[in-house]
């Protein structure tokens, strides 16, 4: 039996991926306009506004994660990264929240960059799927955030 061909062509990036890149370009332009004030800019308001725009299930997760990060690693700076809430040390993203709606996936994601101090032997997880948060989940995330922040 022959496989049927579809009329759709893959051009390298999905619409969602292109939207994320446009958001990142906008973030970089905003930071450039701030110039030397960029380091002192209060970007938490931008992150909270982005969280407020999310669908209910993602918004609840993002709000809890924001509170956990602020409590466990107050030195991390909230900022937008590809249109996602992220938390940075010295301008470099340590961790981020990707809503399920962002790329139309079945779960939200808590991710850590290579700037996170999570090293554990020769292999360790850097992303976690989230569907809801229990008290135990929140405690575990709090530990991860503290460790990641150094």
Buried (B, 14 or more C-beta within 10 A) or exposed (E): EEEEEEEEEEEEEEEEEEBBEEBBEEBEEBBEEEEEEBEEBEBBEBBBEBBEEBEEBBBBBBBBBBEBBBEBBEEBBBBBBBBBBBBBBEEEBBBBBBBBBBEEEEBBBBBBBEBBEBEEEEEEEEEBEBEEBEEEBBEEBBEBBBBBBE
